[in-house]
Amino acid sequence: MPAAPVSATVTDNSIPLSELPSGAGTTEPSNQPKPQTKKLELTDQTNLLPVKQVVVIFLALSLCALVTSLDSLIVSASLSTVSAVFNAGSVSSWVPSAYLLTSTGFQPLYGRLSDIFGRKSTLCFAMTVYFVGNLAAGFSNSIIQLIVCRGIAGAGGGGISSMLQIMISDIVPLRERGKYVGISAGVIALGYAIGPVIGGALAEQASWRWCFWVTLPLSIVATIMAVIFAPSKPMTGGIVEKLKIIDYIGILLTVGGCTLIMLPLIWGGVTYPWNSVVVLGPLCCGMFVVVLFCLWEWKVAKLPIVPMHIFKHITVVGVYICMFSNGFVFFSALYYLPLYFQVVLQYSPTYSGTFLLPIVLSQVASSLLAGLSISHTGKYRTVVYSGFALSAIGSGCISIFNASTSKAVMVVLMLITGAGNGMVRLLFLFLLQQAYSSQKLDCFPRQTMQTTTVAAQASVARKDMSVVTAVRNFLRMLGGAISLPVASSLLNNAIRTSMINLELPASTITTVIDNPSLLTNSSSISTLDISVYQAANILSKGYTKGFRDVFLLNAAMSATATLVSAVMIKHKELLRGDEDQLRKEAAEALRKAKRKGVEKELGEVVE
């Protein structure tokens, strides 16, 4: 006898598949009895807790976020060392790119996984995958093994960052969310501040392998804290029923599309010519897969990981465009500033990591100030414009760095860039949640907006909040994942052009691209069979020009985001009609839980 079909149905806090825009479900003939169905409810996990409980949970979540932010900078600071060890400079960008690729491809999935399996379970799963991937990365014996293991770690790391933001939106009211978002941005930026120093010191004094192992003890502690303190609501349905409604085709299309787009960007102009079939073929296929993914999610998927209806609101679309630009600018600067310091300025890995402190510390300060300002005033548009404008100005000025630029000038320009990035990074998560809630409330005529209607529509907006947040993270990480191969191509092409102009042999060109740090050591220069003058020429006209091109592109991306935010992002009030009621319900649930605990203890005493 065939198994009964699984469907998702609704109680007060559930999402029915029949109401999703994908047209889920099948229609039975009227003259035949309908088969019995197993009901799977997707529970609304909003839980607006009192401040004391929020603070404890927030500390646990912040520790999880600190793990991933430390990881990013520790690895970036050791990238030149790893490149030299494996003699793989031309593909070294795949070490961070593999992490970004998988974290990007899997991020939309975590929104739906948390709806199906619960927030706490999904967070612990992500932490476990991250732990296994980084543990294996430290044992890698080739660049290919390292890239694969970092890809596994990225599949977990992407989920950690998504779950942090989703769970904050579950437990904190919208108006108060700005300060928590700002603090979490500060915690993440703290990881960015100390990560380069730790990574550089480990690469110099210990082993590059410890750059992947050093966060593992902290990830264990973070997982334990999440298990103890993170809130959870009872989730209905068995494991089999839950696994059946996951959008596996959507996952394959997402990861496949990202891979097909990134591969030609890495190969173009370095491994293969831009006009070659090997580059254009995968790129066109990747674009086709993206279109196919959108059609699948729109028309076919029963529970889509990216519901297409979330793109109907102009503010939401504007936020997504801006976050793609922000990810592009942030990650390219994150990975290529330390390389510039080490190759052109000949700083040690430790010192180059320390020299990133201005950009990350200014990000900490601006994130905190922006979050507190928005929570206090309820105004955010000025913060958005100013942040992207500062990022554009700072990136444009950083592009003029050269060997003679004073340290004071570099510090000031990095402070400006970091302040701009900090003002807009996690702010856009908060803004996106507000905008999407407003979209749901504004879809009815004002005369019909009675109290019950407002509460109902706000509840409907909440059911998609995890997905909206995950898509935001997906697009930001996609921007970062694309930025690394694009920046690598710009840099390698500039080096190649400068060496071709010097009429150097192809073998020398390949060797230098694989390991540009060879140009900074006199003994290494002699093995390349080039003069010191030629090495200096390659650094000044090749590497420095490539670096300039990268940051000019960053400035253009930030300027575009400034324009988009001015035109597409609209102001909405930071209030939701159902939050007072939800806060009362959460407080009442806590009181009931305490009473049950007291009654249980009294019962045990009587017995």
C-alpha positions in Angstrom: 0.0 0.0 0.0 1.5 3.4 -0.9 2.5 5.8 1.8 0.1 8.6 2.6 1.3 11.9 1.1 2.8 14.4 3.4 1.5 18.0 3.5 2.1 21.0 5.6 -1.0 22.4 7.2 -1.7 25.3 9.5 -2.8 26.0 13.0 -2.6 29.5 14.3 1.2 29.6 13.8 1.8 27.4 10.8 2.4 27.8 7.1 0.1 25.8 4.7 1.8 24.7 1.6 -1.5 25.4 -0.3 -1.0 29.1 0.4 2.5 29.3 -1.0 2.9 31.0 -4.3 4.3 27.8 -5.9 0.9 26.2 -6.2 1.8 23.3 -4.0 -0.4 20.3 -3.5 -2.5 18.2 -5.9 -6.2 18.2 -6.6 -8.2 15.0 -6.0 -11.3 14.1 -8.2 -14.5 15.1 -6.4 -15.9 11.6 -6.8 -13.1 9.8 -5.0 -12.3 9.9 -1.2 -9.2 11.9 -0.3 -6.3 9.9 1.2 -5.5 10.5 4.8 -2.6 12.9 5.2 0.0 13.3 7.8 0.0 16.9 9.0 3.3 18.8 9.3 3.1 22.2 10.9 5.8 24.8 10.4 5.7 26.6 13.7 6.0 30.3 14.1 9.0 30.6 16.4 8.7 34.2 17.4 9.4 34.4 21.1 9.7 38.0 22.4 11.4 37.3 25.7 12.1 39.7 28.6 15.4 41.5 28.6 17.3 39.3 31.0 16.6 36.2 29.0 17.4 38.0 25.7 20.8 39.1 27.1 21.8 35.5 28.1 20.7 34.1 24.7 22.4 36.9 22.9 25.7 36.2 24.5 25.5 32.6 23.4 24.6 33.6 19.8 27.4 36.2 19.8 30.0 33.6 20.7 28.8 31.5 17.7 29.2 34.6 15.5 32.7 35.3 16.9 33.8 31.8 15.8 33.1 32.5 12.1 34.4 36.0 12.1 37.7 34.8 13.6 37.9 32.1 11.0 37.6 34.5 8.1 40.5 36.8 9.1 42.8 34.1 10.5 42.6 32.3 7.1 43.1 35.5 5.1 46.2 36.5 7.1 47.8 33.1 6.4 46.8 32.9 2.7 50.2 34.0 1.4 51.9 31.3 3.5 49.5 28.6 2.3 50.1 29.8 -1.3 53.9 29.4 -0.8 53.7 26.0 0.9 51.6 24.5 -1.9 53.2 26.7 -4.7 49.6 27.5 -5.8 49.3 31.2 -5.9 47.2 31.2 -9.1 44.5 29.1 -7.4 45.0 30.2 -3.8 41.9 32.4 -3.9 39.9 29.1 -4.1 40.7 28.6 -0.4 38.5 31.5 0.7 36.3 31.2 -2.4 35.4 27.5 -1.6 34.3 28.6 1.9 32.3 31.5 0.4 30.8 29.3 -2.4 29.4 26.7 -0.1 28.3 29.1 2.6 26.6 31.1 -0.2 24.9 28.2 -1.8 23.6 26.7 1.4 22.5 29.9 3.2 19.0 30.0 1.7 18.5 26.4 2.8 19.2 27.2 6.5 16.2 29.5 6.6 13.8 26.7 5.6 15.7 24.1 7.7 15.2 26.3 10.8 11.4 26.5 10.0 11.2 22.7 9.6 13.6 21.4 12.3 13.7 24.4 14.7 16.2 27.1 15.3 18.3 25.4 18.0 18.7 22.1 16.1 19.7 23.9 12.9 22.2 26.0 14.6 23.9 23.0 16.3 23.9 21.2 13.0 25.7 24.2 11.3 28.3 24.3 14.2 29.0 20.6 13.8 29.5 20.8 10.0 31.8 23.8 10.5 33.8 21.9 13.1 34.3 18.8 10.9 35.3 20.9 7.9 38.0 22.9 9.7 39.3 19.9 11.6 39.9 18.2 8.2 41.3 21.3 6.6 44.2 21.4 9.1 45.2 17.9 8.0 45.3 18.7 4.3 48.3 17.6 2.3 47.5 19.3 -1.0 45.8 22.5 -2.1 42.9 20.5 -3.5 42.3 18.8 -0.2 42.4 22.1 1.6 39.9 23.7 -0.8 37.5 20.8 -0.4 37.7 20.9 3.4 37.1 24.6 3.4 34.1 24.1 1.3 32.7 21.7 3.9 33.4 24.2 6.7 31.7 26.9 4.6 28.5 24.9 4.4 28.3 25.1 8.2 29.7 28.6 8.6 27.0 30.1 6.4 24.4 28.5 8.6 25.9 30.0 11.8 25.7 33.6 10.5 22.2 33.1 9.2 20.9 31.5 12.4 22.4 34.3 14.6 20.3 36.9 12.7 17.2 34.8 12.4 17.2 34.0 16.1 17.7 37.7 17.1 14.6 38.5 15.0 12.7 35.8 16.9 13.4 37.1 20.4 13.8 40.9 20.0 11.0 43.4 19.0 11.6 45.3 15.7 12.2 48.8 17.3 14.7 47.4 19.8 16.5 45.2 17.2 18.8 48.0 16.1 21.0 48.0 19.2 21.3 44.2 19.3 22.2 44.1 15.6 24.8 46.8 16.2 26.3 44.9 19.2 26.4 41.7 17.2 28.1 43.6 14.4 30.6 44.8 16.9 31.3 41.3 18.2 31.8 40.1 14.6 34.1 43.0 13.9 36.0 42.2 17.1 36.8 38.8 15.6 37.9 40.6 12.5 40.2 42.8 14.6 42.0 40.0 16.4 41.8 37.4 13.7 44.6 38.8 11.4 47.0 39.1 14.4 46.3 35.5 15.5 46.5 34.2 11.9 49.7 36.0 11.1 51.3 34.8 14.4 50.3 31.2 13.8 51.6 31.3 10.2 54.9 32.7 11.3 55.5 31.0 14.7 53.6 27.7 14.6 52.1 26.2 11.4 49.5 27.3 8.9 47.5 24.2 10.0 46.7 25.9 13.3 45.0 28.7 11.4 42.2 26.2 10.8 42.3 24.4 14.2 42.5 27.4 16.5 38.8 28.2 16.4 37.7 24.6 17.2 37.8 24.8 21.0 35.8 28.0 20.9 33.3 26.4 18.5 32.8 23.6 21.0 32.1 26.0 23.8 29.7 28.0 21.6 27.8 24.9 20.7 27.4 23.9 24.3 26.1 27.4 25.2 23.7 27.3 22.3 22.3 23.9 23.5 21.8 25.3 27.0 20.5 28.8 26.4 19.0 29.1 22.9 15.2 29.0 23.0 13.2 26.4 21.1 9.6 25.7 20.5 8.1 22.2 20.0 8.3 21.2 16.4 5.7 18.8 15.0 6.2 15.9 12.5 8.7 13.1 12.3 12.1 13.2 10.7 11.0 11.4 7.5 8.1 13.8 7.0 10.3 16.8 7.5 13.0 15.5 5.1 10.3 15.0 2.4 9.4 18.6 2.1 12.9 20.0 1.7 13.5 21.6 -1.7 16.4 19.4 -2.8 16.2 20.5 -6.4 16.4 24.1 -5.4 19.5 23.3 -3.3 21.2 21.6 -6.3 20.3 24.5 -8.6 21.6 27.1 -6.2 25.0 25.4 -5.5 25.4 24.4 -9.2 24.6 27.9 -10.5 27.1 29.5 -8.1 29.8 27.1 -9.1 29.2 27.5 -12.8 29.4 31.3 -12.5 32.5 31.4 -10.2 34.7 28.9 -12.1 35.0 31.0 -15.3 35.6 34.1 -13.3 38.6 32.4 -11.7 39.9 31.0 -15.0 39.3 34.0 -17.2 42.4 35.7 -18.4 44.7 33.6 -16.1 44.2 29.9 -16.9 42.2 30.4 -20.1 41.4 33.5 -22.3 38.2 35.3 -21.6 36.8 34.5 -25.0 37.5 30.8 -24.8 34.8 28.1 -24.7 36.1 26.9 -21.4 35.2 30.3 -19.8 32.1 31.3 -21.7 30.5 27.9 -21.7 30.2 27.5 -17.9 29.4 31.2 -17.5 26.4 30.9 -19.9 25.3 27.6 -18.3 25.5 29.3 -14.9 23.2 32.1 -16.0 20.8 29.5 -17.4 20.8 27.6 -14.1 20.0 30.8 -12.2 16.9 31.4 -14.5 15.9 27.7 -14.1 16.2 28.0 -10.3 13.9 31.1 -10.3 11.3 29.2 -12.4 11.5 26.2 -10.2 11.1 28.2 -7.0 8.2 30.2 -8.6 6.2 27.5 -10.3 7.2 24.1 -9.0 8.7 23.9 -5.5 6.2 23.0 -2.8 8.1 24.7 -0.1 10.6 27.0 -1.9 13.8 27.9 -0.2 13.5 31.3 -2.0 9.9 32.3 -2.4 9.6 34.6 -5.4 6.9 36.8 -3.8 9.5 38.4 -1.4 10.8 40.4 -4.4 7.6 42.3 -4.9 8.5 45.2 -2.6 10.9 47.8 -4.0 12.6 48.3 -0.6 13.4 44.6 -0.3 14.9 44.6 -3.8 16.9 47.7 -3.0 18.2 46.1 0.2 19.3 42.9 -1.7 21.1 44.9 -4.3 22.9 46.9 -1.7 23.9 43.8 0.3 25.4 42.2 -2.8 27.5 45.3 -3.3 28.5 45.4 0.4 29.6 41.7 0.3 31.6 42.3 -2.8 33.4 45.3 -1.3 34.0 43.9 2.1 35.4 40.5 1.2 37.7 41.7 -1.6 39.2 44.2 0.9 39.3 41.6 3.6 41.5 39.2 1.6 43.5 41.5 -0.6 44.6 44.3 1.8 46.8 41.8 3.8 48.3 40.4 0.6 49.2 43.9 -0.5 50.8 44.7 2.8 52.9 41.5 2.6 53.9 41.5 -1.1 54.3 45.2 -1.9 55.1 46.7 1.5 56.9 43.5 2.7 55.2 43.4 6.0 55.3 40.2 8.0 52.0 38.2 8.3 51.7 39.3 11.9 52.3 42.9 11.2 50.0 43.0 8.1 47.3 41.5 10.2 47.8 44.1 12.9 47.7 46.8 10.3 44.1 45.8 9.4 43.0 47.0 12.9 42.0 50.5 11.8 39.5 49.2 9.2 38.0 46.6 11.6 38.0 48.8 14.8 36.2 51.6 13.0 33.7 49.1 11.8 33.1 48.0 15.4 32.5 51.6 16.5 30.3 52.6 13.6 28.2 49.5 13.9 27.5 50.1 17.5 26.7 53.8 17.0 24.5 53.1 14.0 22.5 50.5 15.9 22.0 52.6 19.0 21.0 55.6 16.9 18.4 53.8 15.0 16.9 52.2 18.1 16.7 55.6 19.7 15.4 57.7 16.7 13.7 55.1 14.5 15.4 56.8 11.5 17.8 54.9 9.2 18.0 56.4 5.7 20.7 58.9 6.5 22.8 56.2 8.1 22.4 54.1 4.9 23.4 56.9 2.5 26.3 58.0 4.7 27.7 54.5 5.1 27.9 53.7 1.4 29.2 57.1 0.6 32.0 56.7 3.1 32.8 53.2 1.7 33.0 54.6 -1.8 35.3 57.5 -0.8 37.5 55.2 1.3 37.8 52.5 -1.3 38.6 55.1 -4.0 41.3 56.6 -1.9 42.8 53.2 -0.9 43.3 52.5 -4.6 46.1 55.1 -4.6 48.2 53.2 -2.1 51.8 52.6 -3.2 55.1 51.8 -1.6 55.7 55.5 -0.7 52.3 56.1 0.9 52.8 57.1 4.6 51.3 54.9 7.3 49.3 57.8 8.7 47.5 58.3 5.4 46.8 54.6 5.1 45.4 54.4 8.6 43.0 57.4 8.0 41.7 56.0 4.7 41.1 52.6 6.3 39.3 54.2 9.1 36.9 55.9 6.6 36.3 52.7 4.7 35.7 50.6 7.9 33.3 53.2 9.3 31.2 53.1 6.1 31.1 49.3 6.0 30.2 49.1 9.7 27.3 51.5 9.3 25.6 49.4 6.6 26.5 45.8 7.2 24.1 44.3 9.7 21.9 47.4 9.6 20.6 46.0 6.3 19.4 42.9 8.1 17.4 45.0 10.5 16.1 47.2 7.6 15.2 44.2 5.5 13.1 42.7 8.2 11.3 46.0 8.8 10.7 46.5 5.1 9.3 43.1 4.5 7.0 43.4 7.5 5.8 46.8 6.1 5.2 45.1 2.7 2.7 42.7 4.2 1.0 45.5 6.1 0.7 47.8 3.2 -0.9 45.3 0.8 -4.4 46.2 2.1 -6.4 49.4 1.8 -6.0 51.6 4.9 -9.6 51.6 5.7 -9.5 47.8 6.3 -6.5 48.0 8.7 -8.4 47.2 11.9 -6.4 45.9 14.8 -7.1 42.2 14.1 -6.1 42.6 10.5 -2.8 44.3 11.4 -2.0 41.5 13.9 -2.9 38.8 11.3 -0.8 40.4 8.5 2.2 41.0 10.9 2.0 37.3 11.8 2.0 36.3 8.1 5.1 38.4 7.6 6.8 36.6 10.4 6.4 33.2 8.8 8.7 34.2 6.0 11.2 36.2 8.1 13.7 33.4 8.3 13.7 33.0 4.5 14.0 36.7 3.9 17.0 36.8 6.3 18.6 33.8 4.7 18.2 35.3 1.2 19.8 38.5 2.4 22.8 36.5 3.7 22.9 34.5 0.4 23.2 37.6 -1.7 25.8 39.2 0.5 27.9 36.1 0.5 27.4 35.7 -3.3 28.8 39.2 -3.7 31.8 38.2 -1.6 32.2 34.8 -3.4 32.2 36.5 -6.8 34.5 39.4 -5.6 37.4 37.1 -4.8 37.8 35.4 -8.2 37.2 38.8 -9.9 39.8 40.5 -7.8 42.2 37.6 -8.4 41.7 37.9 -12.1 42.3 41.6 -12.1 45.5 41.2 -10.0 46.9 38.2 -12.0 46.1 39.9 -15.3 47.9 43.0 -14.3 51.0 41.0 -13.2 50.9 39.0 -16.4 50.7 42.1 -18.6 53.6 43.8 -16.8 55.8 40.7 -17.2 54.9 40.3 -20.9 55.9 43.9 -21.4 59.3 43.0 -20.0 59.5 40.0 -22.4 59.9 37.5 -19.7 59.5 33.7 -20.4 56.1 32.1 -19.8 57.6 29.8 -17.1 58.7 32.8 -15.1 55.3 34.5 -15.5 53.6 31.4 -14.2 55.9 31.0 -11.2 55.5 34.7 -10.1 51.7 34.5 -10.4 51.7 31.3 -8.3 53.8 33.1 -5.6 54.1 36.9 -5.9 56.1 37.1 -2.6 59.1 35.7 -4.6 59.5 39.3 -5.9 60.3 40.6 -2.4 63.3 38.5 -1.6 66.7 39.0 -3.3 67.6 35.3 -3.1 64.2 34.3 -4.6 64.7 37.0 -7.4 67.9 35.4 -8.5 66.2 32.0 -8.9 63.7 33.6 -11.2 66.5 34.8 -13.5 65.3 38.4 -13.4 67.0 41.6 -12.2 66.1 43.5 -9.1 64.9 46.4 -11.3 62.5 44.0 -13.2 61.1 42.7 -9.9 60.5 46.3 -8.7 58.9 47.1 -12.0 56.5 44.1 -11.7 55.5 45.2 -8.2 55.0 48.8 -9.1 53.4 48.4 -12.5 51.9 45.0 -12.1 50.8 44.1 -8.6 50.1 47.7 -7.5 48.1 48.4 -10.7 46.1 45.2 -10.1 45.5 46.3 -6.5 44.4 49.7 -7.7 41.9 48.1 -10.2 40.4 46.0 -7.4 39.7 49.0 -5.1 38.5 51.2 -7.9 35.9 48.5 -8.7 35.0 48.5 -5.0 34.5 52.2 -5.1 32.2 51.9 -8.1 30.2 49.1 -6.3 29.7 51.3 -3.2 28.8 54.3 -5.3 26.1 52.2 -7.1 24.8 51.0 -3.7 24.6 54.7 -2.6 22.4 55.5 -5.6 20.2 52.4 -5.2 19.6 53.1 -1.5 18.6 56.7 -2.2 16.1 55.7 -4.9 14.7 52.3 -3.8 14.8 52.3 0.0 11.8 53.9 1.6 11.3 54.9 5.2 8.8 53.0 7.3 7.9 53.2 10.9 9.7 50.7 13.1 6.5 49.4 14.8 4.5 46.3 14.4 1.0 45.8 15.6 1.5 42.4 17.2 4.6 42.9 19.2 3.0 44.0 22.5 0.7 40.9 22.4 3.6 38.6 21.5 5.7 40.0 24.4 2.8 39.4 26.8 2.4 35.8 25.5 6.1 35.1 26.0 6.0 36.5 29.6 3.0 34.4 30.4 4.7 31.3 29.0 7.7 31.9 31.2 5.4 32.4 34.3 3.6 29.1 33.5 6.9 27.3 33.1 8.1 28.6 36.5 4.9 27.6 38.2 5.1 24.1 36.7 8.7 23.8 38.0 7.6 24.9 41.5 4.7 22.5 41.5 6.9 19.7 40.4 9.4 20.4 43.2 6.6 20.5 45.7 5.2 17.2 44.5 8.6 15.6 44.9 8.8 16.9 48.5 5.4 15.5 49.3 6.2 12.1 47.9 
